């Protein structure tokens, strides 16, 4: 689950979206948002879910490698809907962003 204090943090949201774009590479269509930070994760979930459906139906050979690249484990890929999988993708990408942020603040030599 994404901590509430970060759900509307525009910098964290922007970095999460950039991480998703980076990992999806050519597989992700242009993302469109309303500009309302309160609903951006729901908007993102719908768009990532749609992208996952398209990838799965059109290019199954790329589907699992894409999820491995994002760091979604095999058991997390099965028996769930594309919406649930999209949520897992967003959470994982969000964790990558927060981990990078945390360690860049706490690394030796940083103040």
ROSE-4610 file (N, C-alpha, C; in Angstrom, 1 decimal, always signed):
// ROSE-4610
residu = [X/X/X/X/X/X/X/X/X/X/X/X/X/X/X/X/X/X/X/X/X/X/X/X/X/X/X/X/X/X/X/X/X/X/X/X/X/X/X/X/X/X/X/X/X/X/X/X/X/X/X/X/X/X/X/X/X/X/X/X/X/X/X/X/X/X/X/X/X/X/X/X/X/X/X/X/X/X/X/X/X/X/X/X/X/X/X/X/X/X/X/X/X/X/X/X/X/X/X/X/X/X/X/X/X/X/X/X/X/X/X/X/X/X/X/X/X/X/X/X/X/X/X/X/X/X/X/X/X/X/X/X/X/X/X/X/X/X/X/X/X/X/X/X/X/X/X/X/X/X/X/X/X/X/X/X/X/X/X/X/X/X/X/X/X/X/X/X/X/X/X/X/X/X/X/X/X/X/X/X/X/X/X/X/X/X/X/X/X/X/X/X/X/X/X/X/X/X/X/X/X/X/X/X/X/X/X/X/X/X/X/X/X/X/X/X/X/X/X/X/X/X/X/X/X/X/X/X/X/X/X/X/X/X/X/X/X/X/X/X/X/X/X/X/X/X/X/X/X/X/X/X/X/X/X/X/X/X/X/X/X/X/X/X/X/X/X/X/X/X/X/X/X/X/X/X/X/X/X/X/X/X/X/X/X/X/X/X/X/X/X/X/X/X/X/X/X/X/X/X/X/X/X/X/X/X/X/X/X/X/X/X/X/X/X/X/X/X/X/X/X/X/X/X/X/X/X/X/X/X/X/X/X]
num = [1/1/1/2/2/2/3/3/3/4/4/4/5/5/5/6/6/6/7/7/7/8/8/8/9/9/9/10/10/10/11/11/11/12/12/12/13/13/13/14/14/14/15/15/15/16/16/16/17/17/17/18/18/18/19/19/19/20/20/20/21/21/21/22/22/22/23/23/23/24/24/24/25/25/25/26/26/26/27/27/27/28/28/28/29/29/29/30/30/30/31/31/31/32/32/32/33/33/33/34/34/34/35/35/35/36/36/36/37/37/37/38/38/38/39/39/39/40/40/40/41/41/41/42/42/42/43/43/43/44/44/44/45/45/45/46/46/46/47/47/47/48/48/48/49/49/49/50/50/50/51/51/51/52/52/52/53/53/53/54/54/54/55/55/55/56/56/56/57/57/57/58/58/58/59/59/59/60/60/60/61/61/61/62/62/62/63/63/63/64/64/64/65/65/65/66/66/66/67/67/67/68/68/68/69/69/69/70/70/70/71/71/71/72/72/72/73/73/73/74/74/74/75/75/75/76/76/76/77/77/77/78/78/78/79/79/79/80/80/80/81/81/81/82/82/82/83/83/83/84/84/84/85/85/85/86/86/86/87/87/87/88/88/88/89/89/89/90/90/90/91/91/91/92/92/92/93/93/93/94/94/94/95/95/95/96/96/96/97/97/97/98/98/98/99/99/99/100/100/100/101/101/101/102/102/102/103/103/103/104/104/104/105/105/105/106/106/106/107/107/107/108/108/108/109/109/109/110/110/110/111/111/111]
x = [+0.8/+0.0/+0.9/+0.4/+1.2/+0.8/+1.8/+1.5/+0.8/-0.2/-1.0/-0.2/+0.9/+1.6/+2.3/+2.5/+3.2/+2.2/+0.9/+0.0/-0.3/-0.1/-0.4/+0.9/+2.0/+3.3/+3.6/+3.6/+3.7/+5.1/+6.1/+7.5/+7.5/+7.0/+7.0/+6.2/+5.0/+4.1/+4.8/+5.5/+6.2/+7.3/+8.1/+9.2/+8.6/+7.5/+6.9/+6.4/+5.8/+5.4/+6.6/+7.6/+8.8/+9.4/+9.4/+9.9/+9.1/+7.8/+6.9/+7.2/+7.3/+7.6/+8.9/+9.9/+11.2/+11.1/+10.5/+10.4/+9.5/+8.5/+7.6/+8.1/+9.0/+9.7/+8.7/+8.8/+7.9/+6.5/+6.3/+5.0/+3.9/+4.2/+3.3/+2.8/+1.5/+1.0/+1.2/+1.0/+1.1/+0.1/+0.6/-0.2/-0.9/-2.2/-2.9/-3.5/-3.3/-3.8/-4.6/-5.6/-6.4/-5.7/-4.6/-3.9/-4.3/-5.3/-5.7/-4.9/-4.0/-3.2/-3.9/-5.2/-6.0/-6.4/-6.5/-6.9/-5.9/-4.7/-3.6/-3.3/-3.3/-3.0/-4.1/-5.3/-6.5/-6.4/-6.1/-5.9/-4.8/-3.7/-2.5/-2.9/-3.6/-3.9/-4.8/-5.7/-6.5/-5.7/-4.8/-3.9/-2.9/-2.3/-1.4/-2.1/-3.3/-4.1/-4.4/-4.8/-5.1/-3.8/-2.7/-1.5/-1.1/-1.3/-1.0/-1.9/-3.2/-4.1/-3.6/-3.2/-2.8/-1.5/-0.6/+0.7/+0.4/-0.4/-0.7/-1.4/-2.3/-3.1/-2.3/-1.3/-0.6/+0.8/+1.4/+2.8/+3.1/+2.6/+2.8/+4.2/+5.1/+6.5/+7.1/+6.6/+7.2/+6.6/+5.4/+4.7/+5.4/+5.9/+6.6/+7.9/+8.7/+10.0/+9.8/+8.7/+8.4/+8.1/+7.3/+7.0/+8.2/+9.1/+10.3/+11.2/+11.2/+12.0/+11.5/+10.2/+9.6/+9.8/+10.1/+10.3/+9.0/+8.2/+6.9/+7.2/+7.1/+7.4/+6.3/+6.7/+5.9/+4.6/+4.6/+3.3/+2.4/+3.0/+2.1/+1.5/+1.9/+1.4/+0.1/-0.1/-1.1/-2.4/-3.5/-4.8/-5.3/-4.8/-5.4/-5.8/-6.6/-7.0/-5.9/-6.1/-5.1/-5.1/-6.3/-6.3/-5.5/-5.6/-4.8/-3.3/-3.0/-1.6/-1.1/-1.9/-1.5/-1.2/-2.0/-1.8/-0.4/-0.1/+1.1/+2.3/+2.1/+3.2/+3.4/+2.3/+2.5/+3.1/+2.7/+3.3/+4.8/+5.1/+6.5/+7.4/+6.9/+7.6/+7.7/+6.6/+6.6/+7.6/+7.8/+8.8/+10.2/+10.4/+11.7/+12.0/+11.1/+11.3/+11.6/+10.8/+11.0/+12.3/+12.7/+14.0/+15.1/+15.0/+16.1/+16.1/+15.0/+14.9/+15.5/+15.1/+15.6/+17.1/+17.7/+19.1/+19.9/+19.4/+20.1/+20.2/+19.2/+19.3/+20.2/+20.3/+21.1/+22.4/+22.8/+24.1/+25.2/+26.4/+27.5/+27.9/+28.2/+28.5/+27.3/+26.1/+24.9/+24.5/+24.1/+23.6/+22.2]
y = [-1.2/+0.0/+1.2/+2.3/+3.5/+4.4/+4.8/+5.7/+6.9/+7.3/+8.5/+9.8/+10.0/+11.2/+11.3/+10.2/+10.3/+10.2/+9.8/+9.7/+11.0/+12.1/+13.4/+14.2/+13.6/+14.3/+14.4/+15.5/+15.7/+15.2/+15.4/+14.9/+13.4/+12.8/+11.3/+10.7/+11.4/+10.9/+11.0/+12.1/+12.3/+11.3/+11.1/+10.1/+8.7/+8.4/+7.0/+6.8/+7.9/+7.8/+7.6/+8.4/+8.2/+6.8/+6.3/+4.9/+3.9/+4.1/+3.2/+3.3/+4.6/+4.8/+4.1/+4.3/+3.7/+2.1/+1.5/+0.1/-0.5/+0.2/-0.3/+0.0/+0.9/+1.2/+1.5/+0.8/+1.0/+0.4/-0.3/-1.0/-0.1/+1.1/+1.9/+3.0/+3.2/+4.3/+5.6/+6.7/+8.0/+8.0/+8.4/+8.5/+9.9/+9.9/+11.2/+11.3/+12.5/+12.7/+14.0/+14.0/+15.2/+16.3/+16.0/+17.1/+17.1/+16.3/+16.3/+15.2/+15.6/+14.7/+13.7/+14.0/+13.2/+11.9/+11.9/+10.8/+10.2/+10.8/+10.3/+8.9/+8.3/+6.8/+6.0/+6.4/+5.7/+5.8/+7.0/+7.2/+6.4/+6.3/+5.5/+4.0/+3.6/+2.2/+1.8/+2.6/+2.3/+2.2/+3.1/+3.1/+2.0/+1.7/+0.6/-0.7/-0.9/-2.1/-2.3/-1.2/-1.3/-1.7/-1.1/-1.4/-2.9/-3.4/-4.8/-5.7/-5.4/-6.2/-6.3/-5.1/-5.0/-5.8/-5.7/-6.4/-7.9/-8.3/-9.7/-10.3/-9.5/-10.1/-10.0/-9.0/-8.8/-9.3/-9.4/-9.8/-10.6/-11.8/-12.6/-12.9/-12.9/-13.2/-12.1/-10.9/-9.8/-9.6/-10.2/-10.0/-10.3/-11.6/-12.0/-11.3/-11.1/-10.4/-8.9/-8.3/-7.0/-7.0/-7.9/-8.0/-8.3/-9.2/-9.5/-8.2/-7.4/-6.2/-5.2/-5.2/-4.3/-4.9/-6.2/-6.9/-7.4/-7.9/-8.6/-10.1/-10.7/-12.2/-13.0/-14.2/-15.1/-15.4/-15.7/-16.0/-14.8/-13.6/-12.4/-12.1/-12.9/-12.7/-13.6/-14.6/-15.5/-15.3/-15.7/-15.7/-14.4/-13.3/-12.0/-11.3/-10.2/-9.4/-8.5/-7.9/-6.9/-5.7/-5.4/-4.2/-4.4/-5.6/-6.0/-6.0/-6.5/-6.6/-5.2/-4.3/-2.9/-2.2/-2.5/-2.0/-2.5/-3.7/-4.3/-3.6/-3.4/-2.7/-1.3/-0.5/+0.8/+0.8/-0.1/-0.1/-0.5/-1.4/-1.8/-0.6/+0.1/+1.2/+2.4/+2.5/+3.5/+3.2/+1.9/+1.5/+1.8/+1.6/+1.8/+3.3/+4.2/+5.6/+6.0/+5.5/+5.9/+5.3/+4.1/+3.5/+4.4/+4.8/+5.6/+7.0/+7.6/+8.8/+8.7/+7.6/+7.4/+7.2/+6.4/+6.1/+7.3/+8.1/+9.2/+10.3/+10.4/+11.3/+10.8/+9.5/+8.9/+8.3/+8.5/+7.9/+8.8/+8.2/+8.9/+10.1/+11.2/+12.4/+13.3/+12.8/+13.6/+14.3/+15.5/+16.3/+16.8]
z = [+0.0/+0.0/+0.0/-0.7/-0.8/+0.4/+1.2/+2.3/+1.9/+2.7/+2.3/+2.1/+2.9/+2.7/+1.4/+0.7/-0.6/-1.8/-1.5/-2.6/-3.4/-2.8/-3.4/-3.5/-3.3/-3.4/-4.9/-5.5/-7.0/-7.5/-6.7/-7.1/-7.1/-6.1/-6.0/-7.1/-7.3/-8.4/-9.7/-10.0/-11.3/-11.4/-10.4/-10.4/-10.6/-10.0/-10.2/-11.6/-12.2/-13.6/-14.5/-14.2/-15.1/-15.0/-13.8/-13.6/-14.4/-14.3/-15.1/-16.6/-17.1/-18.5/-18.9/-18.0/-18.3/-18.4/-17.4/-17.4/-18.5/-18.8/-19.9/-21.2/-21.3/-22.6/-23.7/-24.8/-25.9/-25.7/-24.6/-24.4/-23.8/-23.4/-22.7/-23.6/-23.8/-24.6/-23.9/-24.5/-23.9/-22.7/-21.6/-20.4/-20.3/-19.9/-19.9/-18.5/-17.9/-16.5/-16.4/-15.5/-15.3/-14.6/-14.0/-13.2/-11.8/-11.4/-10.0/-9.2/-8.3/-7.6/-6.8/-6.4/-5.5/-6.3/-7.6/-8.4/-9.3/-9.3/-10.3/-10.2/-9.0/-8.9/-9.5/-9.4/-10.0/-11.5/-12.0/-13.4/-14.0/-13.2/-13.6/-13.6/-12.6/-12.6/-13.8/-14.2/-15.3/-16.6/-16.8/-18.0/-18.0/-16.9/-16.8/-17.0/-16.4/-16.6/-18.1/-18.8/-20.2/-21.0/-20.7/-21.3/-21.1/-19.9/-19.6/-20.4/-20.6/-21.4/-22.8/-23.3/-24.7/-25.0/-24.1/-24.2/-24.1/-23.2/-23.0/-24.3/-24.8/-26.0/-27.3/-27.4/-28.7/-28.7/-27.5/-27.5/-26.2/-26.1/-24.9/-24.6/-25.6/-25.3/-24.5/-24.6/-23.9/-22.5/-22.3/-21.1/-19.8/-19.7/-18.4/-18.3/-19.4/-19.2/-18.7/-19.2/-18.7/-17.2/-16.8/-15.4/-14.5/-15.0/-14.3/-14.2/-15.3/-15.3/-14.2/-14.1/-13.0/-11.7/-11.6/-10.4/-9.7/-10.6/-10.1/-10.2/-9.0/-8.9/-9.6/-10.1/-10.8/-10.1/-8.8/-8.1/-8.0/-8.1/-8.1/-9.5/-10.5/-11.9/-12.2/-11.4/-11.7/-10.9/-11.6/-10.9/-10.4/-11.0/-10.6/-11.8/-11.7/-12.8/-13.3/-14.4/-14.9/-14.0/-13.5/-12.6/-11.3/-10.8/-9.6/-9.9/-11.1/-11.5/-11.8/-12.3/-12.5/-11.2/-10.2/-8.8/-8.3/-8.5/-8.0/-8.7/-10.0/-10.8/-10.3/-10.0/-9.5/-8.2/-7.3/-5.9/-6.0/-6.9/-7.0/-7.5/-8.5/-9.1/-8.0/-7.3/-6.2/-5.2/-4.8/-3.8/-4.4/-5.7/-6.2/-6.1/-6.4/-6.2/-4.8/-3.9/-2.5/-1.9/-2.4/-1.9/-2.4/-3.7/-4.3/-3.5/-3.2/-2.5/-1.1/-0.4/+1.0/+1.0/+0.1/+0.1/-0.4/-1.3/-1.7/-0.6/+0.2/+1.4/+2.5/+2.6/+3.7/+3.4/+2.1/+1.7/+2.3/+2.5/+3.1/+2.2/+2.8/+2.1/+1.8/+2.0/+1.7/+3.0/+2.8/+4.0/+3.8]
